[in-house]
Amino acid sequence: QMHLEESGGGLVQPGGSLSLSCAASGFTLNMYAVAWFRQAPGKEREQIACIQNVDHTTTYEGPVKGRFTISRDNAKNSVILQMNNLGPEDTAVYSCAMGGVRASWYIRKCSAGPSEWDLWGQGTPVTVSP
């Protein structure tokens, strides 16, 4: 059974760092693209980072550029989101998603909307507060 599980969330002070992990079971994660999404209270879910499945190129959305880094840890069959210089605006539930199973994902690839991603984790909460 294919499964994704996020971990590493928690409470951190402004300016601090966290490293989130998206671990896969039942399949080899580096064969697929992975994106991190987040949803803050009262706001819509937004994609913040993505790593492709073929050339492993990475993309980031504006609010996290220069602060967050997405990378693969193939030894652990996982994808890591390193988050630095966190601020209260980064408070959200962070979820990872896997894409590249269905042909429809390849139309927009990392820009695919939430419904085009094939598998989701349950999410891990991140709270940035003094």
C-alpha positions in Angstrom: 0.0 0.0 0.0 1.4 3.4 -1.0 1.6 5.9 1.9 3.1 9.3 2.7 3.8 10.5 6.2 5.0 13.9 7.2 7.0 14.5 10.4 9.1 17.3 12.0 6.5 19.9 12.7 6.1 21.7 16.0 6.5 25.0 17.8 9.4 27.2 16.9 10.3 30.8 17.7 10.5 33.5 15.0 13.8 33.3 13.2 14.1 29.7 14.0 14.4 26.6 11.7 12.6 23.3 11.2 13.2 20.4 9.0 10.1 18.5 7.7 10.2 15.0 6.3 7.9 13.4 3.9 8.5 9.6 4.1 7.1 7.2 1.6 6.3 3.5 2.0 5.1 1.0 -0.5 6.9 2.7 -3.4 10.1 4.5 -4.4 9.6 8.2 -3.9 12.4 9.4 -6.1 10.6 8.1 -9.1 7.9 10.7 -8.6 7.6 14.5 -8.1 6.9 15.7 -4.6 5.4 19.0 -3.6 4.9 20.6 -0.2 1.7 22.5 0.4 0.6 24.4 3.5 -2.7 25.7 4.7 -2.9 28.4 7.3 -5.9 28.9 9.5 -8.7 30.6 7.5 -6.7 30.5 4.3 -6.6 28.3 1.2 -4.0 25.6 0.7 -1.0 26.8 -1.2 1.9 25.0 -2.8 5.2 26.3 -1.6 7.9 24.0 -3.0 8.3 21.2 -5.6 10.9 18.8 -6.8 10.5 17.1 -10.2 10.7 13.4 -10.8 13.0 13.3 -13.9 15.6 15.9 -13.5 14.9 16.7 -9.8 14.7 20.5 -10.5 13.2 22.5 -7.7 10.7 25.4 -7.7 9.6 27.6 -4.9 6.8 30.1 -4.4 7.5 33.7 -3.6 6.9 33.8 0.2 9.4 31.0 0.9 12.1 31.7 -1.8 15.5 31.9 -0.2 14.3 30.5 3.1 13.1 27.0 2.3 14.9 24.2 0.6 13.4 21.0 -0.8 15.6 18.0 -1.3 15.5 14.2 -1.6 16.9 11.8 0.9 16.9 8.6 -1.1 18.5 6.5 1.6 15.4 7.2 3.7 12.9 7.2 0.7 11.9 10.7 1.7 11.8 14.3 0.7 13.0 17.0 3.1 11.7 20.6 3.5 14.3 22.6 5.3 12.7 25.8 6.6 14.9 28.7 7.9 14.2 32.2 9.2 10.6 31.2 10.1 8.1 33.9 10.8 4.5 33.9 12.2 3.2 34.0 8.6 4.6 30.5 8.2 2.3 29.0 10.8 0.2 26.4 9.0 -0.4 22.7 8.5 2.2 21.4 6.0 1.4 18.5 3.7 3.4 16.7 1.1 2.0 15.3 -2.1 3.3 12.9 -4.7 2.6 13.4 -8.4 3.5 11.7 -11.7 1.3 8.6 -11.7 -1.5 10.0 -13.9 -0.9 11.5 -17.3 -2.9 14.6 -16.4 -0.2 15.6 -13.9 2.3 16.0 -16.7 0.3 18.8 -18.3 1.4 21.3 -15.7 3.8 19.2 -13.7 4.9 21.0 -10.5 2.2 23.7 -11.3 -0.5 21.1 -11.2 -3.5 21.9 -9.0 -4.2 19.9 -5.8 -6.5 17.5 -7.6 -3.8 16.3 -9.9 -1.5 15.1 -7.2 -1.9 11.4 -6.7 -1.1 10.8 -3.0 -1.2 13.0 0.1 0.1 12.7 3.6 -1.9 13.6 6.6 0.0 16.8 7.3 2.1 18.1 10.2 1.4 21.4 12.0 4.0 24.2 12.3 3.5 27.0 14.7 5.8 30.0 14.8 5.4 32.0 17.9 7.5 33.7 20.6 
